[in-house]
Amino acid sequence: MTANTHLNMNLLEGKRGVIFGALDEKSIAWKIAEKCVEQGAKITLTNAPVALRMGKIQALGEKLNAEIIAADATSIEDLEALFTQSQEILGGKLDFVLHSIGMSINVRKKRPYTDIKYEWMQKTFDISAISFHKTMQTLYKMDAMQDWGSILALTYIASQRTFPDYSEMAESKALLESFARSFGYHFGKAKNVRVNTVSQSPTMTTAGSGVSGFDEFFSYADKMSPLGNASTEACADFCVAMFSDLTRAVTMQNLYHDGGFSSMGMNPDVLG
Ligand SMILES: NC(=O)c1ccc[n+]([C@@H]2O[C@H](COP(=O)([O-])OP(=O)(O)OC[C@H]3O[C@@H](n4cnc5c(N)ncnc54)[C@H](O)[C@@H]3O)[C@@H](O)[C@H]2O)c1
């Protein structure tokens, strides 16, 4: 997918947001942070302490005039401090939050799916999925979301269909998507806050390329999708739309942002 948009419509003017998961310029969250600020939002950036030491997030913070707050998304204490500080820095309750976090210990340690180490699986679920529930529960208890706010998490279609190399991340994403539906009910009733997941095409990032055979898979999905793989830039545009007031009634959905991949059965292009 090559078409780019440079529309500055101030869709997020006056809005305050917290962006998790920008590690380097390839990160999907990096591009989303840039686009949110371009559209008028004020944001804070957050990542795990180890990522702050090793990543390039400081450069992004300087560029976007955004404060960086260390938080391990599996720690309630860190999340409480993050949302307290973010509200102080940004000057009020939060209009949007992006969860862009994923990591599989069994995949990283090359452990096969048929020989999973369960302590690692639990850690994977905690980092990649339960952290989303923890984020929402912390926001909910602190009453830190503005009415009609928007919460998003990034996911992948392996939650719904089998992609063998994705291993335990498939179940992590299934859990993540279910949390969006379940918490979406409570946040909707309490504050008119919407909660959705965006199911993105394979994307060349640190997390993405950790999956074995990623390059071949990337080009397979690109050929299978009538619009080609959705780019990081297009994903960022879509997330801006989901954070804007133009999507107020969309909630508890898993939204495919994948160039059409999820609806395809067969495309002759992959056979050629
Ligand atoms: N790359 C793809 O192909 C693809 C496709 C669909 C969905 N996604 C999803 O997009 C999201 C972002 O991934 P990405 O591809 O941009 O890769 P990335 O590696 O740039 O981002 C993953 C982020 O998770 C952060 N993280 C890990 N453990 C953490 C913790 N304990 N606390 C806080 N943050 C922690 C990392 O520091 C990193 O910034 C993930 O949820 C991923 O599963 C990626």
The ligand as an SDF file (V2000), in Angstrom:
LIG
                    3D

 44 48  0  0  0  0  0  0  0  0999 V2000
    4.3090   -5.8260   13.4210 N   0  0  0  0  0  0  0  0  0  0  0  0
    3.2510   -6.5350   13.0280 C   0  0  0  0  0  0  0  0  0  0  0  0
    3.3030   -7.3020   12.0730 O   0  0  0  0  0  0  0  0  0  0  0  0
    1.9490   -6.3630   13.7770 C   0  0  0  0  0  0  0  0  0  0  0  0
    0.7370   -6.7220   13.1480 C   0  0  0  0  0  0  0  0  0  0  0  0
   -0.4570   -6.5840   13.8460 C   0  0  0  0  0  0  0  0  0  0  0  0
   -0.4290   -6.1060   15.1640 C   0  0  0  0  0  0  0  0  0  0  0  0
    0.7700   -5.7640   15.7540 N   0  0  0  0  0  0  0  0  0  0  0  0
    0.7510   -5.2950   17.1390 C   0  0  0  0  0  0  0  0  0  0  0  0
    1.1450   -3.9430   17.1880 O   0  0  0  0  0  0  0  0  0  0  0  0
    1.6100   -3.6570   18.5050 C   0  0  0  0  0  0  0  0  0  0  0  0
    2.9270   -2.8950   18.4300 C   0  0  0  0  0  0  0  0  0  0  0  0
    3.9460   -3.7030   17.9140 O   0  0  0  0  0  0  0  0  0  0  0  0
    5.0030   -3.2270   16.8150 P   0  0  0  0  0  0  0  0  0  0  0  0
    4.8720   -4.1460   15.6550 O   0  0  0  0  0  0  0  0  0  0  0  0
    4.9050   -1.7600   16.6040 O   0  0  0  0  0  0  0  0  0  0  0  0
    6.4020   -3.6050   17.4900 O   0  0  0  0  0  0  0  0  0  0  0  0
    7.3500   -2.8580   18.5670 P   0  0  0  0  0  0  0  0  0  0  0  0
    8.3250   -3.9040   18.9800 O   0  0  0  0  0  0  0  0  0  0  0  0
    7.8800   -1.6140   17.9890 O   0  0  0  0  0  0  0  0  0  0  0  0
    6.3540   -2.5150   19.7770 O   0  0  0  0  0  0  0  0  0  0  0  0
    6.0940   -3.3840   20.8500 C   0  0  0  0  0  0  0  0  0  0  0  0
    6.2220   -2.5380   22.1120 C   0  0  0  0  0  0  0  0  0  0  0  0
    5.8320   -3.2320   23.3020 O   0  0  0  0  0  0  0  0  0  0  0  0
    6.6230   -2.6600   24.3430 C   0  0  0  0  0  0  0  0  0  0  0  0
    6.5860   -3.4670   25.5630 N   0  0  0  0  0  0  0  0  0  0  0  0
    7.0200   -4.7560   25.7240 C   0  0  0  0  0  0  0  0  0  0  0  0
    6.8650   -5.1250   27.0190 N   0  0  0  0  0  0  0  0  0  0  0  0
    6.3160   -4.0600   27.6730 C   0  0  0  0  0  0  0  0  0  0  0  0
    5.9120   -3.8510   29.0210 C   0  0  0  0  0  0  0  0  0  0  0  0
    6.0420   -4.7890   29.9660 N   0  0  0  0  0  0  0  0  0  0  0  0
    5.3910   -2.6280   29.3550 N   0  0  0  0  0  0  0  0  0  0  0  0
    5.2430   -1.6500   28.4230 C   0  0  0  0  0  0  0  0  0  0  0  0
    5.5910   -1.8270   27.1180 N   0  0  0  0  0  0  0  0  0  0  0  0
    6.1300   -3.0060   26.7580 C   0  0  0  0  0  0  0  0  0  0  0  0
    8.0000   -2.6430   23.6910 C   0  0  0  0  0  0  0  0  0  0  0  0
    8.9580   -1.8830   24.4320 O   0  0  0  0  0  0  0  0  0  0  0  0
    7.6710   -2.0540   22.3450 C   0  0  0  0  0  0  0  0  0  0  0  0
    7.7060   -0.6330   22.3690 O   0  0  0  0  0  0  0  0  0  0  0  0
    1.6920   -5.0000   19.2270 C   0  0  0  0  0  0  0  0  0  0  0  0
    0.5170   -5.2000   19.9950 O   0  0  0  0  0  0  0  0  0  0  0  0
    1.7380   -5.9670   18.0740 C   0  0  0  0  0  0  0  0  0  0  0  0
    1.3250   -7.2800   18.4360 O   0  0  0  0  0  0  0  0  0  0  0  0
    1.9470   -5.8630   15.0740 C   0  0  0  0  0  0  0  0  0  0  0  0
  1  2  1  0
  2  3  2  0
  2  4  1  0
  4  5  1  0
  4 44  2  0
  5  6  2  0
  6  7  1  0
  7  8  2  0
  8  9  1  0
  8 44  1  0
  9 10  1  0
  9 42  1  0
 10 11  1  0
 11 12  1  0
 11 40  1  0
 12 13  1  0
 13 14  1  0
 14 15  2  0
 14 16  1  0
 14 17  1  0
 17 18  1  0
 18 19  2  0
 18 20  1  0
 18 21  1  0
 21 22  1  0
 22 23  1  0
 23 24  1  0
 23 38  1  0
 24 25  1  0
 25 26  1  0
 25 36  1  0
 26 27  1  0
 26 35  1  0
 27 28  2  0
 28 29  1  0
 29 30  1  0
 29 35  2  0
 30 31  1  0
 30 32  2  0
 32 33  1  0
 33 34  2  0
 34 35  1  0
 36 37  1  0
 36 38  1  0
 38 39  1  0
 40 41  1  0
 40 42  1  0
 42 43  1  0
M  CHG  2   8   1  16  -1
M  END
$$$$
